[in-house]
């Protein structure tokens, strides 16, 4: 959150290129789709799994962490259009923080939902078909 605020205050968050803007609009759409699919459960700060079963529909069919993916796409689309050293450093830190949170959540999800192991072989973390 602090990193995104820094990027916004230094005018490095919203892309200046048409391609970057399209990526950011698509990222927002992905986030809305993921939140709608996940329902009310997506609005809690803790990294622990919520009640209600493992969600594997909607964008979760392709990505295990579509909300984090959307945030990552949005931030990098903005930062790369300006290429400021400070902004890139902040984007790297944000990305590392999100990755650590994903790993922590996955450990908790495996404990809560044993089927998560099999699901993780089908759905990638943040980049469909790659990672």
Residue, then its C-alpha position, 0 to 999 in steps of 0.5 A: x500500500x505504501x509503495x503504491x502511494x509513493x508511486x502515485x505521489x511521484x506520478x509513476x503509477x498511471x501509465x503514460x503510454x496507450x499500451x500501458x493504459x490498456x494493460x491497467x484497464x485490463x488489470x482493473x477488470x481482472x481484479x473486479x472479476x476476481x473479487x466478484x468470483x470470490x465474493x465477500x470473502x475477498x475483503x479481509x486483510x489476513x492471509x489465512x484461508x476463509x470458509x467456503x471452500x476452494x475457489x477454482x472458477x472465474x479467473x481462479x481457473x487460470x490464476x491462483x492469485x488473480x487479485x495479486x496478479x492484477x495489482x502487479x500488472x497495474x503497477x508494472x504497466x505504470x512504472x515501465x512507462x516512466x522507467x524511473x530508478x526509484x519507481x522500479x525499485x519500489x515496484x520490485x519491492x511491491x512484487x517481492x512483498x506480494x510474492x511472499x504473501x502468495x507463498x504464505x497464503x499457499x502454505x495455509x491453503x494447502x493445510x486448509x484445502x488438501x486439493x490445493x496441491x492438485x489445483x496448483x498444478x493446473x493454475x499458475x500464480x500470476x502469469x497464465x501458462x508460465x508462473 
